[in-house]
C-alpha cells in the first residue's frame, strides 16, 4: 500500500509530504475529487506546480493537497 500525506512547505521553502522533500521532476499523485491522478512537480513562473501526466494541466501547489508517490508498477507502465 502506498502511504499518502498532506503537502506542506518545509523550513527551506520547498514542498514535501511525510518528511520527504519534492524537487522538480518528482513523480507524485495528487487526490482530486476522490481520484488519484499522476503528475510531476515542476518549477514554473517563480512558483511550484503539479502537472498532470496525461494532458499537462497545471495545479498550483498549496498546503493541504493530499499526495502520494505512484506505485512502482504504475510508473513502469507509463515509461513503456
PyMOL commands that set and color helices and strands:
alter all, ss='L'
color gray80, all
select helices_A, chain A and resi 72-79
alter helices_A, ss='H'
color red, helices_A
select strands_A, chain A and resi 4-6+8-9+15-17+20-21+27-32+35-44+47-52+58-60+66-68
alter strands_A, ss='S'
color yellow, strands_A
deselect
rebuild
show_as cartoon
